[in-house]
Amino acid sequence: RPGSLPRWTCINFVGATLVQPGVLRFGGPGVTFLSAGGCPSARVEQLAALLRAASMEASVVPSVDTLAWKKLAVNAAINPLTALLRVPNGKLLEDRSSEHQDEGYVS
């Protein structure tokens, strides 16, 4: 029944690169945010503790809604740039201005 179960949500900020279909390269440590929809939840706290025991950074927050919108905004900006410049996400911040100046990407 809709509404009969608590709404657990999770969002993570961990990078990865698709090496080939079915194979990802881990991009480095990140953080996972968990929420029980604003309600305190021992189960969500236990899940966060399990993630931390596995050397992952995990935090329980009242809501992940704002985080999800921030992640969407960042991905909407970064992903098209990585596709246009043909670079992995993690390489985007490296100084590449001279490499793409002739292509009109950088003025």
Long-range contacts (C-beta under 8 A, 24 or more apart in sequence): 6-36, 6-37, 6-39, 6-41, 7-36, 7-37, 8-34, 8-35, 8-36, 8-37, 8-41, 8-43, 8-44, 9-34, 9-35, 9-37, 9-63, 9-64, 10-34, 10-35, 10-64, 11-64, 11-67, 11-68, 11-71, 13-71, 15-89, 15-90, 17-88, 17-89, 17-90, 27-89, 27-90, 28-90, 29-56, 29-57, 30-57, 31-57, 31-58, 31-59, 32-56, 32-57, 32-58, 32-59, 33-58, 33-59, 33-60, 33-61, 33-64, 33-67, 34-58, 34-59, 34-60, 34-61, 34-64, 35-60, 35-61, 35-62, 35-63, 35-64, 36-60, 37-63, 38-62, 38-63
